[in-house]
């Protein structure tokens, strides 16, 4: 029984590490693409004189928001929170309060 629990904990940890790696990979790709696109833009047109002239593409804004949401979900609403919610729902169903 203990071996199964240990294996389950290992699988959950491995899954979480994969999600974290995928998140950091997405952040790196975002930074590289953003730097490349705006590096070319600044090379061609120079740096803006004031911040009002600097325009950021909607694609980068949406992409950044998606990464931020994934980060919040990954680091603040982790699997412990999910397990607690599942246990609460199971207790509700068993007590007839559902």
C-alpha positions as CSV (number, residue, x, y, z in Angstrom):
1,X,0.0,0.0,0.0
2,X,2.8,2.4,0.9
3,X,4.6,1.6,-2.4
4,X,1.5,2.6,-4.4
5,X,1.2,5.9,-2.4
6,X,4.8,6.6,-3.1
7,X,4.4,5.9,-6.8
8,X,1.4,8.1,-7.0
9,X,3.2,11.0,-5.3
10,X,6.1,10.5,-7.7
11,X,3.8,10.6,-10.7
12,X,2.1,13.8,-9.4
13,X,5.5,15.4,-8.8
14,X,6.7,14.4,-12.2
15,X,3.6,15.8,-13.8
16,X,4.1,19.1,-12.0
17,X,7.7,19.3,-13.0
18,X,6.7,18.8,-16.7
19,X,4.1,21.6,-16.4
20,X,6.7,23.9,-14.8
21,X,9.2,23.1,-17.5
22,X,6.6,23.7,-20.2
23,X,5.7,27.1,-18.6
24,X,9.4,28.2,-18.5
25,X,9.9,27.1,-22.1
26,X,6.9,29.2,-23.1
27,X,8.3,32.2,-21.3
28,X,11.7,31.7,-23.0
29,X,10.0,31.5,-26.4
30,X,8.0,34.6,-25.7
31,X,11.1,36.5,-24.6
32,X,13.1,35.4,-27.7
33,X,10.3,36.2,-30.2
34,X,9.5,39.5,-28.5
35,X,13.1,40.5,-28.4
36,X,13.6,39.6,-32.0
37,X,10.6,41.4,-33.3
38,X,11.2,44.6,-31.3
39,X,14.9,44.4,-31.9
40,X,14.3,44.6,-35.6
41,X,11.7,47.4,-35.1
42,X,14.1,49.4,-33.0
43,X,17.0,48.8,-35.4
44,X,14.9,50.1,-38.4
45,X,13.2,53.0,-36.7
46,X,15.3,53.7,-33.6
47,X,14.1,54.0,-30.0
48,X,10.9,56.1,-29.5
49,X,11.5,59.6,-28.0
50,X,8.7,59.1,-25.4
51,X,6.7,56.1,-24.2
52,X,3.6,57.3,-25.9
53,X,5.1,56.5,-29.3
54,X,5.9,52.9,-28.3
55,X,3.3,50.5,-29.6
56,X,3.1,46.9,-28.5
57,X,1.3,44.4,-30.7
58,X,-2.0,42.9,-29.5
59,X,-0.5,39.5,-30.1
60,X,2.2,40.1,-27.5
61,X,-0.3,41.5,-25.0
62,X,-2.6,38.5,-25.4
63,X,0.3,36.1,-25.3
64,X,1.7,37.7,-22.2
65,X,-1.7,37.6,-20.5
66,X,-2.0,33.9,-21.3
67,X,1.4,33.2,-19.9
68,X,0.5,35.2,-16.7
69,X,-2.7,33.2,-16.2
70,X,-0.8,29.9,-16.7
71,X,1.8,31.1,-14.2
72,X,-0.8,32.0,-11.6
73,X,-2.6,28.7,-12.1
74,X,0.7,26.7,-11.9
75,X,2.2,28.4,-8.9
76,X,-0.7,29.6,-6.8
77,X,-3.5,27.1,-7.6
78,X,-1.3,24.0,-7.4
79,X,-2.3,20.3,-7.2
80,X,-2.7,20.5,-3.3
81,X,-5.5,23.0,-3.9
82,X,-7.1,20.7,-6.5
83,X,-6.8,17.7,-4.1
84,X,-8.5,19.7,-1.3
85,X,-11.4,20.6,-3.6
86,X,-11.8,17.0,-4.8
87,X,-11.9,15.8,-1.2
88,X,-14.5,18.4,-0.2
89,X,-16.7,17.4,-3.2
90,X,-16.4,13.7,-2.2
91,X,-17.3,14.5,1.4
92,X,-20.4,16.5,0.2
93,X,-21.5,13.6,-2.0
94,X,-21.0,11.1,0.9
95,X,-22.9,13.2,3.3
96,X,-25.8,13.9,0.9
97,X,-25.2,17.6,0.9
98,X,-24.5,17.7,-2.8
